């Protein structure tokens, strides 16, 4: 496509700053909503229509802005995931690997707990799908492989090598993890629109499926020209939504306690660390591209 990676965009280097400002706005709005306008028992909105419109508006507009900017910008052609001994990225990748292990254990326990929830009039397979047993079990399995993959990525950034790029099959494990999380949320019998936590998480998981696939392609060198713009273009919106959801949850837990938070949507360590990882990765890629352009 002729438009792709064809434009000189002057504000490309300011994408991390724009992300920070937009994210600050959405986190503040969401924190007010969590404390004042969301029912603890059902997760439904109890008011604050203006804030709801403002939140979805900022997320939608900024997401389109990041995607379009990186798709069109010439600097996106310089995106690569090999770094020379980056301590911060390696530390975040290690923490992310640990968070996947934690998520694997939590998902396995969730699958075990839901095993006894049967649905009459359907087959055993359908019953386990509807109860979330199968999606959570597969999420647990893919979380383990995701942990191994990001540990390999951390090793590469510590030593300044591209060791993770050798694991082309293992690279799709995070795609499976996000994909089965998405399946699990879709089998919930609840209003996707009225429960804002669910709606935003579905959008986040859809972005993560595409983002992890792009990450695997770029890191493995498989059709990377078609995927490299998504690392920043989808990474920043995904990080924004994840922080918008999880920072208010964390604040609420620290101030009022986890028992007062909507139990089906707790603070997720893996999502929080993922947001930090992709936000830092995008900032480093933009900064590296800016230095290359000035050289």
ZIFENTA-V550771 format. One record per pair of residues at least 24 apart in sequence whose ideal C-beta (glycine too) atoms are under 6 Angstrom apart, sorted by the first residue. I is the first residue (numbers start at 1). J is the second residue. D is the distance in whole Angstrom. If there is no record, write none. Layout:
[[I & J & D] [I & J & D]]
//
This chain:
[[5 & 74 & 6] [5 & 76 & 5] [5 & 77 & 5] [7 & 72 & 4] [8 & 74 & 6] [9 & 69 & 6] [9 & 73 & 5] [12 & 73 & 5] [12 & 75 & 5] [13 & 290 & 4] [15 & 286 & 5] [16 & 283 & 4] [16 & 286 & 6] [19 & 236 & 5] [22 & 58 & 6] [22 & 62 & 4] [23 & 240 & 5] [23 & 243 & 6] [25 & 58 & 6] [26 & 55 & 6] [26 & 58 & 5] [26 & 244 & 4] [27 & 244 & 6] [27 & 247 & 5] [29 & 54 & 6] [29 & 55 & 5] [30 & 244 & 5] [30 & 248 & 5] [31 & 248 & 4] [31 & 251 & 6] [34 & 248 & 4] [34 & 252 & 6] [40 & 262 & 6] [43 & 195 & 4] [43 & 197 & 5] [43 & 262 & 5] [44 & 194 & 5] [63 & 237 & 4] [66 & 233 & 5] [66 & 236 & 4] [66 & 237 & 6] [67 & 233 & 4] [70 & 229 & 5] [70 & 232 & 5] [70 & 233 & 4] [71 & 229 & 5] [71 & 233 & 6] [75 & 289 & 4] [76 & 229 & 5] [78 & 289 & 5] [78 & 292 & 6] [79 & 228 & 4] [79 & 231 & 6] [79 & 285 & 6] [81 & 218 & 5] [81 & 219 & 5] [82 & 162 & 5] [83 & 157 & 5] [84 & 160 & 5] [85 & 160 & 4] [86 & 157 & 5] [89 & 157 & 5] [90 & 154 & 5] [90 & 157 & 4] [90 & 158 & 5] [92 & 276 & 6] [92 & 277 & 5] [93 & 150 & 5] [93 & 153 & 5] [93 & 154 & 4] [94 & 154 & 5] [95 & 273 & 5] [96 & 150 & 5] [96 & 273 & 5] [96 & 277 & 5] [97 & 147 & 4] [97 & 150 & 4] [97 & 151 & 4] [99 & 269 & 5] [99 & 270 & 4] [99 & 273 & 5] [100 & 143 & 5] [100 & 146 & 5] [100 & 147 & 4] [101 & 147 & 5] [103 & 143 & 5] [103 & 270 & 5] [104 & 140 & 5] [104 & 143 & 4] [104 & 144 & 5] [107 & 136 & 5] [107 & 139 & 5] [107 & 140 & 4] [108 & 140 & 4] [110 & 136 & 5] [111 & 136 & 4] [111 & 137 & 4] [130 & 187 & 6] [132 & 184 & 5] [135 & 180 & 5] [135 & 183 & 4] [135 & 184 & 4] [136 & 184 & 6] [138 & 180 & 5] [139 & 177 & 6] [139 & 180 & 4] [139 & 181 & 5] [142 & 173 & 5] [142 & 176 & 4] [142 & 177 & 4] [143 & 177 & 5] [145 & 173 & 4] [146 & 173 & 5] [146 & 174 & 4] [146 & 177 & 5] [149 & 173 & 5] [164 & 219 & 6] [165 & 219 & 5] [165 & 220 & 5] [168 & 220 & 4] [171 & 216 & 4] [171 & 220 & 5] [172 & 216 & 5] [174 & 212 & 4] [175 & 209 & 6] [175 & 212 & 5] [175 & 213 & 5] [178 & 205 & 5] [178 & 208 & 4] [178 & 209 & 5] [178 & 212 & 6] [179 & 209 & 5] [181 & 205 & 5] [197 & 265 & 4] [200 & 241 & 6] [200 & 245 & 6] [204 & 241 & 4] [204 & 242 & 6] [207 & 234 & 5] [207 & 237 & 6] [207 & 238 & 4] [208 & 238 & 6] [210 & 234 & 6] [211 & 235 & 6] [211 & 238 & 5] [232 & 282 & 5] [232 & 285 & 6] [235 & 278 & 4] [235 & 282 & 5] [236 & 282 & 5] [239 & 275 & 4] [239 & 278 & 5] [239 & 279 & 4] [242 & 271 & 5] [242 & 275 & 4] [243 & 275 & 5] [246 & 271 & 6] [246 & 272 & 5]]
//
